[in-house]
Amino acid sequence: MRCDRTTPIRNRVAPAAILTASVLFLAGIAATPAAAKIECKGIFQVTKSGLISTLYCQDRQIARVARSYGWRVSDAEVRNDPLKKVRICQALGGDIRLQGACGAYGPRLYR
């Protein structure tokens, strides 16, 4: 393809625009993170090797039980605010679902 003044500009720009769009599209696909979602079963994280007790799943369990009692709390709030976790465990720690997650913050230790 000749590039001189007699060739219409759309014939010169179209291939470059298509190439640029293709490169940006492929770069966008490569830049997206893999879908790595942590799967929890109670206070345990499910892995290919079996169940592992993790703080992430414990905090998630505490938030889930608190929401079942009507508390408005997110998983991130429990994970990022240690006092929120302590308050929930002291108030609801008698629930059997929180026995492994609350540990030393249970109500039996504070009476």
A tleap script that builds the chain and sets N, CA, C and O, in Angstrom:
source leaprc.protein.ff14SB
mol = sequence {
  NMET ARG CYS ASP ARG THR THR PRO ILE ARG
  ASN ARG VAL ALA PRO ALA ALA ILE LEU THR
  ALA SER VAL LEU PHE LEU ALA GLY ILE ALA
  ALA THR PRO ALA ALA ALA LYS ILE GLU CYS
  LYS GLY ILE PHE GLN VAL THR LYS SER GLY
  LEU ILE SER THR LEU TYR CYS GLN ASP ARG
  GLN ILE ALA ARG VAL ALA ARG SER TYR GLY
  TRP ARG VAL SER ASP ALA GLU VAL ARG ASN
  ASP PRO LEU LYS LYS VAL ARG ILE CYS GLN
  ALA LEU GLY GLY ASP ILE ARG LEU GLN GLY
  ALA CYS GLY ALA TYR GLY PRO ARG LEU TYR
  CARG
}
set mol.1.N position { 0.856 -1.168 0.000 }
set mol.1.CA position { 0.000 0.000 0.000 }
set mol.1.C position { 0.901 1.230 0.000 }
set mol.1.O position { 1.800 1.361 0.831 }
set mol.2.N position { 0.647 2.111 -0.932 }
set mol.2.CA position { 1.422 3.339 -1.052 }
set mol.2.C position { 0.855 4.389 -0.127 }
set mol.2.O position { -0.362 4.506 0.016 }
set mol.3.N position { 1.712 5.141 0.490 }
set mol.3.CA position { 1.278 6.248 1.338 }
set mol.3.C position { 1.725 7.547 0.694 }
set mol.3.O position { 2.835 8.021 0.935 }
set mol.4.N position { 0.895 8.094 -0.090 }
set mol.4.CA position { 1.172 9.402 -0.670 }
set mol.4.C position { -0.075 10.260 -0.521 }
set mol.4.O position { -1.066 9.835 0.073 }
set mol.5.N position { -0.021 11.428 -1.045 }
set mol.5.CA position { -1.131 12.365 -0.852 }
set mol.5.C position { -2.383 11.976 -1.631 }
set mol.5.O position { -3.463 12.504 -1.366 }
set mol.6.N position { -2.254 11.076 -2.571 }
set mol.6.CA position { -3.433 10.690 -3.353 }
set mol.6.C position { -4.237 9.583 -2.671 }
set mol.6.O position { -5.400 9.376 -3.015 }
set mol.7.N position { -3.642 8.869 -1.713 }
set mol.7.CA position { -4.360 7.819 -0.985 }
set mol.7.C position { -5.240 8.475 0.072 }
set mol.7.O position { -4.757 9.313 0.833 }
set mol.8.N position { -6.525 8.114 0.137 }
set mol.8.CA position { -7.401 8.705 1.159 }
set mol.8.C position { -6.884 8.392 2.562 }
set mol.8.O position { -6.303 7.334 2.802 }
set mol.9.N position { -7.101 9.319 3.471 }
set mol.9.CA position { -6.586 9.167 4.832 }
set mol.9.C position { -7.215 7.977 5.557 }
set mol.9.O position { -6.559 7.347 6.386 }
set mol.10.N position { -8.472 7.662 5.255 }
set mol.10.CA position { -9.111 6.539 5.947 }
set mol.10.C position { -8.439 5.219 5.597 }
set mol.10.O position { -8.444 4.295 6.410 }
set mol.11.N position { -7.864 5.112 4.409 }
set mol.11.CA position { -7.163 3.889 4.020 }
set mol.11.C position { -5.832 3.749 4.752 }
set mol.11.O position { -5.332 2.637 4.917 }
set mol.12.N position { -5.260 4.857 5.188 }
set mol.12.CA position { -3.999 4.811 5.919 }
set mol.12.C position { -4.220 4.655 7.414 }
set mol.12.O position { -3.382 4.061 8.092 }
set mol.13.N position { -5.325 5.170 7.951 }
set mol.13.CA position { -5.569 5.171 9.392 }
set mol.13.C position { -6.252 3.890 9.858 }
set mol.13.O position { -5.984 3.423 10.965 }
set mol.14.N position { -7.112 3.321 9.051 }
set mol.14.CA position { -7.893 2.154 9.463 }
set mol.14.C position { -7.024 0.977 9.910 }
set mol.14.O position { -7.296 0.420 10.974 }
set mol.15.N position { -5.994 0.566 9.164 }
set mol.15.CA position { -5.175 -0.560 9.641 }
set mol.15.C position { -4.466 -0.254 10.959 }
set mol.15.O position { -4.355 -1.129 11.817 }
set mol.16.N position { -3.993 0.959 11.123 }
set mol.16.CA position { -3.320 1.329 12.369 }
set mol.16.C position { -4.294 1.325 13.538 }
set mol.16.O position { -3.935 0.908 14.639 }
set mol.17.N position { -5.515 1.782 13.316 }
set mol.17.CA position { -6.519 1.797 14.381 }
set mol.17.C position { -6.909 0.386 14.784 }
set mol.17.O position { -7.082 0.103 15.969 }
set mol.18.N position { -7.046 -0.495 13.816 }
set mol.18.CA position { -7.391 -1.889 14.116 }
set mol.18.C position { -6.267 -2.556 14.893 }
set mol.18.O position { -6.521 -3.283 15.854 }
set mol.19.N position { -5.035 -2.315 14.488 }
set mol.19.CA position { -3.889 -2.882 15.187 }
set mol.19.C position { -3.812 -2.361 16.620 }
set mol.19.O position { -3.586 -3.138 17.547 }
set mol.20.N position { -3.995 -1.071 16.809 }
set mol.20.CA position { -3.961 -0.473 18.147 }
set mol.20.C position { -5.073 -1.034 19.026 }
set mol.20.O position { -4.837 -1.361 20.189 }
set mol.21.N position { -6.272 -1.148 18.485 }
set mol.21.CA position { -7.395 -1.692 19.254 }
set mol.21.C position { -7.138 -3.141 19.645 }
set mol.21.O position { -7.468 -3.547 20.759 }
set mol.22.N position { -6.558 -3.917 18.754 }
set mol.22.CA position { -6.259 -5.324 19.045 }
set mol.22.C position { -5.229 -5.449 20.160 }
set mol.22.O position { -5.381 -6.267 21.067 }
set mol.23.N position { -4.185 -4.637 20.088 }
set mol.23.CA position { -3.143 -4.677 21.115 }
set mol.23.C position { -3.712 -4.275 22.473 }
set mol.23.O position { -3.421 -4.925 23.477 }
set mol.24.N position { -4.515 -3.222 22.519 }
set mol.24.CA position { -5.114 -2.791 23.782 }
set mol.24.C position { -6.062 -3.847 24.340 }
set mol.24.O position { -6.095 -4.060 25.552 }
set mol.25.N position { -6.826 -4.506 23.488 }
set mol.25.CA position { -7.741 -5.553 23.927 }
set mol.25.C position { -6.970 -6.714 24.544 }
set mol.25.O position { -7.329 -7.198 25.618 }
set mol.26.N position { -5.910 -7.164 23.870 }
set mol.26.CA position { -5.118 -8.275 24.393 }
set mol.26.C position { -4.386 -7.890 25.675 }
set mol.26.O position { -4.237 -8.719 26.572 }
set mol.27.N position { -3.933 -6.655 25.772 }
set mol.27.CA position { -3.280 -6.195 27.001 }
set mol.27.C position { -4.277 -6.152 28.151 }
set mol.27.O position { -3.921 -6.451 29.291 }
set mol.28.N position { -5.514 -5.784 27.864 }
set mol.28.CA position { -6.551 -5.760 28.899 }
set mol.28.C position { -6.879 -7.143 29.405 }
set mol.28.O position { -7.111 -7.328 30.600 }
set mol.29.N position { -6.903 -8.118 28.517 }
set mol.29.CA position { -7.168 -9.495 28.931 }
set mol.29.C position { -6.028 -10.013 29.796 }
set mol.29.O position { -6.271 -10.675 30.805 }
set mol.30.N position { -4.796 -9.722 29.420 }
set mol.30.CA position { -3.642 -10.202 30.168 }
set mol.30.C position { -3.521 -9.523 31.524 }
set mol.30.O position { -2.962 -10.106 32.453 }
set mol.31.N position { -4.031 -8.307 31.659 }
set mol.31.CA position { -3.878 -7.555 32.903 }
set mol.31.C position { -4.925 -7.915 33.952 }
set mol.31.O position { -4.747 -7.583 35.124 }
set mol.32.N position { -6.005 -8.581 33.570 }
set mol.32.CA position { -7.043 -8.915 34.546 }
set mol.32.C position { -6.543 -10.026 35.452 }
set mol.32.O position { -5.924 -10.978 34.976 }
set mol.33.N position { -6.802 -9.920 36.760 }
set mol.33.CA position { -6.335 -10.943 37.686 }
set mol.33.C position { -7.133 -12.233 37.524 }
set mol.33.O position { -8.272 -12.229 37.056 }
set mol.34.N position { -6.516 -13.312 37.915 }
set mol.34.CA position { -7.202 -14.598 37.878 }
set mol.34.C position { -8.290 -14.615 38.948 }
set mol.34.O position { -8.179 -13.937 39.970 }
set mol.35.N position { -9.310 -15.373 38.711 }
set mol.35.CA position { -10.432 -15.453 39.652 }
set mol.35.C position { -10.054 -16.400 40.788 }
set mol.35.O position { -10.430 -17.572 40.785 }
set mol.36.N position { -9.308 -15.878 41.754 }
set mol.36.CA position { -8.888 -16.671 42.900 }
set mol.36.C position { -9.764 -16.301 44.084 }
set mol.36.O position { -9.510 -15.308 44.767 }
set mol.37.N position { -10.785 -17.092 44.324 }
set mol.37.CA position { -11.708 -16.810 45.407 }
set mol.37.C position { -11.455 -17.805 46.528 }
set mol.37.O position { -11.344 -19.008 46.290 }
set mol.38.N position { -11.365 -17.298 47.747 }
set mol.38.CA position { -11.164 -18.165 48.894 }
set mol.38.C position { -12.499 -18.786 49.259 }
set mol.38.O position { -13.491 -18.086 49.467 }
set mol.39.N position { -12.512 -20.098 49.334 }
set mol.39.CA position { -13.735 -20.818 49.687 }
set mol.39.C position { -13.617 -21.293 51.132 }
set mol.39.O position { -12.645 -21.951 51.503 }
set mol.40.N position { -14.614 -20.952 51.939 }
set mol.40.CA position { -14.612 -21.325 53.351 }
set mol.40.C position { -15.730 -22.311 53.652 }
set mol.40.O position { -16.802 -22.272 53.048 }
set mol.41.N position { -15.454 -23.186 54.592 }
set mol.41.CA position { -16.456 -24.113 55.123 }
set mol.41.C position { -16.395 -23.944 56.636 }
set mol.41.O position { -15.587 -24.579 57.314 }
set mol.42.N position { -17.272 -23.070 57.157 }
set mol.42.CA position { -17.201 -22.717 58.571 }
set mol.42.C position { -15.976 -21.864 58.818 }
set mol.42.O position { -15.790 -20.826 58.183 }
set mol.43.N position { -15.129 -22.311 59.758 }
set mol.43.CA position { -13.901 -21.564 60.046 }
set mol.43.C position { -12.711 -22.100 59.260 }
set mol.43.O position { -11.579 -21.664 59.468 }
set mol.44.N position { -12.962 -23.038 58.364 }
set mol.44.CA position { -11.886 -23.677 57.617 }
set mol.44.C position { -11.883 -23.246 56.158 }
set mol.44.O position { -12.933 -23.080 55.538 }
set mol.45.N position { -10.674 -23.066 55.622 }
set mol.45.CA position { -10.506 -22.757 54.208 }
set mol.45.C position { -10.360 -24.067 53.447 }
set mol.45.O position { -9.607 -24.952 53.853 }
set mol.46.N position { -11.083 -24.179 52.346 }
set mol.46.CA position { -11.034 -25.382 51.520 }
set mol.46.C position { -9.862 -25.252 50.550 }
set mol.46.O position { -9.799 -24.307 49.763 }
set mol.47.N position { -8.938 -26.205 50.612 }
set mol.47.CA position { -7.806 -26.244 49.693 }
set mol.47.C position { -7.770 -27.611 49.028 }
set mol.47.O position { -8.531 -28.508 49.392 }
set mol.48.N position { -6.890 -27.765 48.059 }
set mol.48.CA position { -6.784 -29.064 47.395 }
set mol.48.C position { -6.196 -30.117 48.329 }
set mol.48.O position { -6.360 -31.314 48.093 }
set mol.49.N position { -5.511 -29.681 49.388 }
set mol.49.CA position { -4.937 -30.613 50.358 }
set mol.49.C position { -5.895 -30.962 51.483 }
set mol.49.O position { -5.649 -31.908 52.231 }
set mol.50.N position { -6.975 -30.220 51.613 }
set mol.50.CA position { -7.937 -30.461 52.686 }
set mol.50.C position { -8.366 -29.153 53.324 }
set mol.50.O position { -8.201 -28.082 52.739 }
set mol.51.N position { -8.915 -29.246 54.522 }
set mol.51.CA position { -9.395 -28.065 55.239 }
set mol.51.C position { -8.295 -27.507 56.128 }
set mol.51.O position { -7.595 -28.254 56.811 }
set mol.52.N position { -8.149 -26.173 56.114 }
set mol.52.CA position { -7.151 -25.491 56.930 }
set mol.52.C position { -7.852 -24.378 57.695 }
set mol.52.O position { -8.615 -23.609 57.110 }
set mol.53.N position { -7.602 -24.285 58.995 }
set mol.53.CA position { -8.178 -23.211 59.799 }
set mol.53.C position { -7.408 -21.923 59.516 }
set mol.53.O position { -6.195 -21.862 59.717 }
set mol.54.N position { -8.126 -20.880 59.043 }
set mol.54.CA position { -7.483 -19.602 58.732 }
set mol.54.C position { -8.234 -18.458 59.409 }
set mol.54.O position { -9.433 -18.555 59.670 }
set mol.55.N position { -7.514 -17.380 59.689 }
set mol.55.CA position { -8.138 -16.207 60.302 }
set mol.55.C position { -9.172 -15.588 59.379 }
set mol.55.O position { -10.191 -15.077 59.844 }
set mol.56.N position { -8.921 -15.627 58.076 }
set mol.56.CA position { -9.872 -15.065 57.117 }
set mol.56.C position { -11.228 -15.753 57.250 }
set mol.56.O position { -12.258 -15.084 57.329 }
set mol.57.N position { -11.232 -17.069 57.275 }
set mol.57.CA position { -12.493 -17.807 57.375 }
set mol.57.C position { -13.120 -17.656 58.762 }
set mol.57.O position { -14.345 -17.648 58.885 }
set mol.58.N position { -12.305 -17.539 59.797 }
set mol.58.CA position { -12.847 -17.317 61.141 }
set mol.58.C position { -13.560 -15.974 61.211 }
set mol.58.O position { -14.664 -15.883 61.747 }
set mol.59.N position { -12.935 -14.932 60.674 }
set mol.59.CA position { -13.561 -13.607 60.670 }
set mol.59.C position { -14.835 -13.604 59.838 }
set mol.59.O position { -15.821 -12.958 60.194 }
set mol.60.N position { -14.807 -14.318 58.750 }
set mol.60.CA position { -15.999 -14.418 57.901 }
set mol.60.C position { -17.135 -15.124 58.644 }
set mol.60.O position { -18.297 -14.737 58.522 }
set mol.61.N position { -16.795 -16.155 59.410 }
set mol.61.CA position { -17.802 -16.885 60.189 }
set mol.61.C position { -18.386 -15.989 61.284 }
set mol.61.O position { -19.593 -16.007 61.522 }
set mol.62.N position { -17.538 -15.212 61.944 }
set mol.62.CA position { -18.017 -14.296 62.987 }
set mol.62.C position { -18.996 -13.294 62.389 }
set mol.62.O position { -20.057 -13.047 62.962 }
set mol.63.N position { -18.653 -12.721 61.255 }
set mol.63.CA position { -19.540 -11.747 60.608 }
set mol.63.C position { -20.843 -12.402 60.165 }
set mol.63.O position { -21.910 -11.801 60.287 }
set mol.64.N position { -20.768 -13.618 59.657 }
set mol.64.CA position { -21.971 -14.324 59.189 }
set mol.64.C position { -22.923 -14.614 60.345 }
set mol.64.O position { -24.133 -14.428 60.216 }
set mol.65.N position { -22.382 -15.068 61.473 }
set mol.65.CA position { -23.222 -15.350 62.641 }
set mol.65.C position { -23.803 -14.055 63.196 }
set mol.65.O position { -24.971 -14.019 63.584 }
set mol.66.N position { -23.004 -12.994 63.238 }
set mol.66.CA position { -23.507 -11.703 63.728 }
set mol.66.C position { -24.652 -11.206 62.853 }
set mol.66.O position { -25.642 -10.685 63.368 }
set mol.67.N position { -24.529 -11.358 61.554 }
set mol.67.CA position { -25.621 -10.959 60.652 }
set mol.67.C position { -26.868 -11.807 60.874 }
set mol.67.O position { -27.984 -11.315 60.707 }
set mol.68.N position { -26.698 -13.068 61.245 }
set mol.68.CA position { -27.868 -13.914 61.503 }
set mol.68.C position { -28.622 -13.447 62.746 }
set mol.68.O position { -29.812 -13.726 62.886 }
set mol.69.N position { -27.942 -12.740 63.650 }
set mol.69.CA position { -28.585 -12.163 64.833 }
set mol.69.C position { -29.092 -10.745 64.581 }
set mol.69.O position { -29.646 -10.121 65.486 }
set mol.70.N position { -28.913 -10.233 63.378 }
set mol.70.CA position { -29.413 -8.907 63.039 }
set mol.70.C position { -28.385 -7.796 63.104 }
set mol.70.O position { -28.726 -6.637 62.867 }
set mol.71.N position { -27.150 -8.108 63.416 }
set mol.71.CA position { -26.101 -7.097 63.439 }
set mol.71.C position { -25.794 -6.687 62.004 }
set mol.71.O position { -25.775 -7.527 61.104 }
set mol.72.N position { -25.557 -5.414 61.796 }
set mol.72.CA position { -25.164 -4.915 60.472 }
set mol.72.C position { -23.650 -4.790 60.435 }
set mol.72.O position { -23.089 -3.754 60.793 }
set mol.73.N position { -23.011 -5.837 60.006 }
set mol.73.CA position { -21.552 -5.890 59.981 }
set mol.73.C position { -21.117 -6.655 58.726 }
set mol.73.O position { -21.748 -7.632 58.324 }
set mol.74.N position { -20.036 -6.190 58.129 }
set mol.74.CA position { -19.509 -6.867 56.940 }
set mol.74.C position { -18.303 -7.717 57.326 }
set mol.74.O position { -17.741 -7.573 58.412 }
set mol.75.N position { -17.923 -8.601 56.417 }
set mol.75.CA position { -16.736 -9.425 56.652 }
set mol.75.C position { -15.501 -8.542 56.825 }
set mol.75.O position { -14.657 -8.802 57.683 }
set mol.76.N position { -15.404 -7.504 56.008 }
set mol.76.CA position { -14.238 -6.614 56.051 }
set mol.76.C position { -14.159 -5.854 57.376 }
set mol.76.O position { -13.063 -5.619 57.885 }
set mol.77.N position { -15.303 -5.469 57.936 }
set mol.77.CA position { -15.287 -4.761 59.222 }
set mol.77.C position { -14.715 -5.648 60.320 }
set mol.77.O position { -13.897 -5.194 61.120 }
set mol.78.N position { -15.131 -6.890 60.365 }
set mol.78.CA position { -14.620 -7.813 61.383 }
set mol.78.C position { -13.136 -8.065 61.153 }
set mol.78.O position { -12.360 -8.133 62.107 }
set mol.79.N position { -12.741 -8.203 59.900 }
set mol.79.CA position { -11.348 -8.495 59.571 }
set mol.79.C position { -10.433 -7.312 59.873 }
set mol.79.O position { -9.300 -7.511 60.311 }
set mol.80.N position { -10.902 -6.084 59.647 }
set mol.80.CA position { -10.041 -4.903 59.772 }
set mol.80.C position { -10.145 -4.184 61.108 }
set mol.80.O position { -9.295 -3.349 61.415 }
set mol.81.N position { -11.165 -4.483 61.914 }
set mol.81.CA position { -11.357 -3.799 63.195 }
set mol.81.C position { -11.346 -4.829 64.327 }
set mol.81.O position { -12.357 -5.489 64.567 }
set mol.82.N position { -10.208 -4.974 65.027 }
set mol.82.CA position { -10.115 -5.981 66.085 }
set mol.82.C position { -11.142 -5.789 67.201 }
set mol.82.O position { -11.636 -6.770 67.758 }
set mol.83.N position { -11.471 -4.538 67.535 }
set mol.83.CA position { -12.452 -4.314 68.600 }
set mol.83.C position { -13.846 -4.767 68.195 }
set mol.83.O position { -14.617 -5.228 69.037 }
set mol.84.N position { -14.174 -4.643 66.931 }
set mol.84.CA position { -15.470 -5.121 66.437 }
set mol.84.C position { -15.569 -6.628 66.653 }
set mol.84.O position { -16.607 -7.144 67.068 }
set mol.85.N position { -14.486 -7.312 66.368 }
set mol.85.CA position { -14.443 -8.766 66.548 }
set mol.85.C position { -14.610 -9.130 68.022 }
set mol.85.O position { -15.366 -10.042 68.355 }
set mol.86.N position { -13.911 -8.424 68.899 }
set mol.86.CA position { -14.002 -8.695 70.337 }
set mol.86.C position { -15.417 -8.445 70.838 }
set mol.86.O position { -15.956 -9.255 71.592 }
set mol.87.N position { -16.022 -7.342 70.433 }
set mol.87.CA position { -17.387 -7.024 70.891 }
set mol.87.C position { -18.391 -8.073 70.434 }
set mol.87.O position { -19.260 -8.486 71.203 }
set mol.88.N position { -18.271 -8.499 69.193 }
set mol.88.CA position { -19.192 -9.524 68.690 }
set mol.88.C position { -18.984 -10.828 69.446 }
set mol.88.O position { -19.952 -11.484 69.832 }
set mol.89.N position { -17.744 -11.203 69.658 }
set mol.89.CA position { -17.465 -12.458 70.358 }
set mol.89.C position { -17.925 -12.412 71.812 }
set mol.89.O position { -18.414 -13.415 72.330 }
set mol.90.N position { -17.779 -11.277 72.472 }
set mol.90.CA position { -18.239 -11.177 73.854 }
set mol.90.C position { -19.753 -11.221 73.939 }
set mol.90.O position { -20.307 -11.772 74.891 }
set mol.91.N position { -20.427 -10.647 72.955 }
set mol.91.CA position { -21.888 -10.620 72.982 }
set mol.91.C position { -22.498 -11.934 72.499 }
set mol.91.O position { -23.483 -12.407 73.066 }
set mol.92.N position { -21.925 -12.518 71.470 }
set mol.92.CA position { -22.533 -13.694 70.845 }
set mol.92.C position { -21.678 -14.951 70.968 }
set mol.92.O position { -21.993 -15.971 70.355 }
set mol.93.N position { -20.616 -14.893 71.740 }
set mol.93.CA position { -19.678 -16.009 71.826 }
set mol.93.C position { -20.260 -17.291 72.370 }
set mol.93.O position { -19.650 -18.350 72.225 }
set mol.94.N position { -21.430 -17.228 72.998 }
set mol.94.CA position { -22.067 -18.438 73.499 }
set mol.94.C position { -22.650 -19.299 72.396 }
set mol.94.O position { -22.970 -20.465 72.624 }
set mol.95.N position { -22.792 -18.745 71.211 }
set mol.95.CA position { -23.305 -19.506 70.070 }
set mol.95.C position { -22.276 -20.563 69.682 }
set mol.95.O position { -21.091 -20.263 69.538 }
set mol.96.N position { -22.731 -21.785 69.517 }
set mol.96.CA position { -21.828 -22.895 69.214 }
set mol.96.C position { -21.076 -22.684 67.901 }
set mol.96.O position { -19.979 -23.216 67.731 }
set mol.97.N position { -21.645 -21.917 66.970 }
set mol.97.CA position { -20.994 -21.674 65.682 }
set mol.97.C position { -19.753 -20.801 65.824 }
set mol.97.O position { -18.910 -20.771 64.927 }
set mol.98.N position { -19.636 -20.087 66.952 }
set mol.98.CA position { -18.490 -19.192 67.160 }
set mol.98.C position { -17.446 -19.774 68.099 }
set mol.98.O position { -16.463 -19.106 68.422 }
set mol.99.N position { -17.645 -20.993 68.536 }
set mol.99.CA position { -16.744 -21.572 69.522 }
set mol.99.C position { -15.293 -21.615 69.035 }
set mol.99.O position { -14.386 -21.266 69.790 }
set mol.100.N position { -15.061 -22.029 67.809 }
set mol.100.CA position { -13.696 -22.093 67.290 }
set mol.100.C position { -13.170 -20.754 66.819 }
set mol.100.O position { -11.962 -20.518 66.853 }
set mol.101.N position { -14.052 -19.874 66.382 }
set mol.101.CA position { -13.619 -18.595 65.821 }
set mol.101.C position { -13.303 -17.568 66.897 }
set mol.101.O position { -12.386 -16.764 66.730 }
set mol.102.N position { -14.044 -17.581 67.991 }
set mol.102.CA position { -13.851 -16.549 69.014 }
set mol.102.C position { -12.763 -16.907 70.013 }
set mol.102.O position { -12.115 -16.010 70.553 }
set mol.103.N position { -12.549 -18.157 70.268 }
set mol.103.CA position { -11.471 -18.579 71.149 }
set mol.103.C position { -11.500 -17.910 72.509 }
set mol.103.O position { -12.425 -18.140 73.287 }
set mol.104.N position { -10.504 -17.086 72.812 }
set mol.104.CA position { -10.342 -16.471 74.126 }
set mol.104.C position { -11.305 -15.326 74.388 }
set mol.104.O position { -11.354 -14.815 75.506 }
set mol.105.N position { -12.073 -14.909 73.387 }
set mol.105.CA position { -12.994 -13.798 73.581 }
set mol.105.C position { -14.393 -14.252 73.952 }
set mol.105.O position { -15.302 -13.426 74.039 }
set mol.106.N position { -14.587 -15.528 74.171 }
set mol.106.CA position { -15.913 -16.045 74.500 }
set mol.106.C position { -16.421 -15.504 75.826 }
set mol.106.O position { -15.622 -15.081 76.661 }
set mol.107.N position { -17.739 -15.508 76.039 }
set mol.107.CA position { -18.317 -14.928 77.254 }
set mol.107.C position { -18.000 -15.724 78.515 }
set mol.107.O position { -18.068 -15.167 79.611 }
set mol.108.N position { -17.662 -16.981 78.403 }
set mol.108.CA position { -17.376 -17.791 79.597 }
set mol.108.C position { -16.119 -17.316 80.321 }
set mol.108.O position { -15.985 -17.516 81.528 }
set mol.109.N position { -15.215 -16.700 79.601 }
set mol.109.CA position { -13.956 -16.253 80.200 }
set mol.109.C position { -14.068 -14.885 80.859 }
set mol.109.O position { -13.136 -14.452 81.537 }
set mol.110.N position { -15.195 -14.197 80.672 }
set mol.110.CA position { -15.334 -12.847 81.206 }
set mol.110.C position { -16.343 -12.757 82.333 }
set mol.110.O position { -16.678 -11.647 82.744 }
set mol.111.N position { -16.836 -13.846 82.845 }
set mol.111.CA position { -17.835 -13.806 83.924 }
set mol.111.C position { -17.228 -14.099 85.248 }
set mol.111.O position { -17.928 -14.106 86.260 }
savepdb mol mol.pdb
quit
